[in-house]
Amino acid sequence: MIGHRGRRENGGWVDCTHDKAAQELTGRLLRAGRSRLVLLNGPQQVSACRLRSKGFWTALDAEGHPRSDAAEHNVPFESGEAKVMATKLLTGRRPPDGIVAGSDAIASSVLDAARALGVGVPADVAVTGFDDQQFAVHTAPTLTTVGMPLGQIGQAAARMLFDLIDGRATNTKIVLPTTVIVRNSTPEGF
C-alpha cells in the first residue's frame, strides 16, 4: 500500500508522518495564541485520518490544552459536506479560531465558507491543510499545509516491490517524514 498503513501483518506499505504533522500544526496554532481548535478531518476509515486525529489530540495534551476547547468532525475529502460543516462551525456559538483540515480540499472548503461569511483568515480563524496540492498556492489566502514526500514514497514502494519479487529481505513498513509549509492562512509567528 502507498500512502496508507495496512492492517495485515504480512502486507507491505509506505506512508508518511501524518500524526507528527498534525501534532506540529496543532501545537503551532496553540503557541500562536489560538485556543478554540477544530480538526475537520477526512473519513475515519482512512488510516491517514486516524493518524492525523491522534496527532491533533496528542498536541492538545502535550500543550496542556483542555480537550473541551477542541473538537473533531469527519467529512468526505471531496464533497460539499466540508463547506456545510465549516459554515456551521464558523457561525456557531463559539466559533473556532483555528481549523486543522484533513486535506487541502477540505481546507479550501473552509476558506470558501469563511469568505462567504466575511470571516477573516487568518485574523479570525487560522486554517491549515494536508497534501500540498498545486492549488494551495492559489487559494486566497495561500494555504499553510503539509507536504508529503510523494516521490520518495513511490521510490521506496518500488524498491520494496522489487526486493520482494527477488526474494531479498526488506523492510515492509516504511514511514517517511512530512514537511509543514507555512503560507498566509496562518498568523505571523506560526
C-alpha positions in Angstrom: 0.0 0.0 0.0 1.1 3.5 -0.7 0.1 6.5 1.5 -1.8 4.3 3.9 -0.9 1.8 6.6 -2.3 -1.7 6.1 -3.6 -3.7 9.0 -2.4 -7.1 7.7 0.8 -8.2 9.4 2.3 -9.6 6.2 1.3 -6.7 4.0 3.8 -4.0 3.0 3.2 -0.3 3.0 5.0 3.0 2.6 3.5 6.0 4.3 4.5 9.3 6.0 4.2 11.0 9.4 0.6 12.1 9.3 0.4 12.0 13.1 3.6 14.1 13.7 2.5 16.7 11.1 -1.0 17.1 12.7 0.7 17.4 16.1 3.1 20.0 14.8 0.2 22.0 13.1 -1.9 21.9 16.2 1.0 22.8 18.5 1.9 25.7 16.4 -1.7 27.0 16.4 -1.8 26.8 20.2 1.6 28.6 20.6 0.3 31.3 18.2 -2.5 32.0 20.6 -5.3 30.0 19.1 -7.4 28.3 21.7 -10.6 27.0 20.1 -9.4 24.4 17.7 -11.2 22.0 15.4 -9.8 19.1 13.4 -12.0 18.9 10.3 -10.8 15.5 9.2 -11.4 13.2 6.4 -13.1 9.8 6.7 -12.3 7.8 9.9 -11.8 4.6 7.9 -8.7 6.1 6.2 -5.5 5.3 8.2 -4.0 8.7 7.4 -7.1 10.3 9.0 -6.8 8.2 12.1 -3.2 9.2 12.4 -4.0 12.9 11.9 -6.6 12.6 14.7 -4.0 11.0 17.0 -1.6 13.8 16.3 -4.2 16.5 16.9 -5.2 15.2 20.3 -1.7 14.4 21.3 -0.7 18.0 20.7 -3.5 19.3 22.8 -2.5 17.1 25.7 1.2 17.9 25.3 0.5 21.6 25.4 -1.8 21.2 28.5 -4.8 22.5 26.5 -8.2 21.4 27.7 -9.8 18.9 25.3 -13.2 20.6 26.0 -11.9 23.6 23.9 -11.4 21.4 20.8 -13.5 19.2 18.6 -13.1 16.8 15.7 -15.5 16.3 12.8 -15.2 13.9 9.9 -16.3 14.7 6.3 -15.6 13.2 2.9 -12.5 14.6 1.2 -14.2 15.8 -1.9 -17.8 16.9 -1.3 -19.9 19.9 -0.3 -20.1 18.5 3.2 -16.9 20.2 4.3 -18.2 23.6 3.4 -21.5 22.9 5.1 -19.7 21.8 8.3 -17.3 24.8 8.1 -20.2 27.2 7.8 -21.9 25.5 10.8 -18.7 25.8 12.9 -17.9 29.4 11.9 -21.5 30.5 12.7 -21.7 28.5 15.9 -21.9 29.9 19.5 -18.1 29.5 20.0 -16.6 29.5 16.5 -13.1 28.0 16.2 -10.1 30.3 15.9 -8.1 27.5 14.3 -9.0 24.7 11.9 -6.7 21.9 11.0 -8.2 20.4 7.9 -7.5 16.7 6.9 -6.8 17.7 3.3 -6.2 20.7 1.1 -9.6 20.1 -0.5 -11.3 20.3 2.9 -9.2 23.4 3.8 -10.3 25.0 0.6 -13.9 24.5 1.5 -13.2 26.1 4.9 -11.6 29.1 3.1 -14.7 29.4 0.8 -17.1 29.3 3.8 -15.0 31.9 5.7 -15.0 34.2 2.7 -18.8 33.8 2.2 -19.4 34.7 5.9 -16.9 37.6 6.0 -14.7 35.7 8.5 -11.1 36.8 8.2 -8.4 34.3 7.6 -6.1 34.2 9.5 -7.3 37.1 11.6 -10.4 35.4 12.9 -9.6 31.8 12.0 -6.3 30.2 11.0 -6.7 27.3 8.5 -4.2 24.5 7.7 -4.4 21.7 5.2 -2.7 18.4 4.2 -1.2 17.3 0.9 0.3 20.5 -0.6 -1.9 20.2 -3.6 -1.0 22.5 -6.5 -4.0 24.8 -5.9 -2.8 25.5 -2.3 -0.6 28.4 -3.6 -3.7 29.8 -5.5 -6.2 29.9 -2.6 -7.0 33.2 -1.0 -5.1 33.4 1.3 -2.5 30.9 0.3 -2.8 27.7 2.3 -0.5 26.6 5.1 -0.3 22.8 4.5 1.7 19.6 4.9 3.9 18.4 2.1 4.1 14.7 1.5 7.3 13.2 0.1 5.4 11.6 -2.8 8.4 10.9 -5.0 10.3 9.3 -2.1 7.2 7.3 -1.2 6.9 6.0 -4.8 10.6 5.1 -4.9 10.5 3.3 -1.6 7.5 1.3 -2.7 9.1 0.3 -5.9 12.3 -0.8 -4.1 10.2 -2.8 -1.7 8.3 -4.5 -4.5 11.5 -5.3 -6.4 13.1 -6.7 -3.3 10.1 -8.9 -2.6 10.0 -10.1 -6.1 13.7 -11.0 -6.0 13.3 -12.7 -2.6 15.5 -10.3 -0.8 14.8 -9.3 2.8 13.3 -5.9 3.0 11.6 -3.5 5.4 7.9 -3.8 4.6 6.8 -0.9 6.9 8.3 2.4 5.9 7.4 5.8 7.4 8.9 8.9 5.7 8.9 12.5 7.1 6.5 15.2 6.1 7.1 19.0 5.9 4.9 21.8 7.2 4.8 24.5 4.5 3.8 27.9 6.1 1.8 30.3 3.9 -0.7 33.1 4.6 -3.7 31.2 6.1 -2.0 31.1 9.4 -0.9 34.0 11.6 2.5 35.6 11.7 4.8 33.6 14.0 3.1 30.3 13.3 
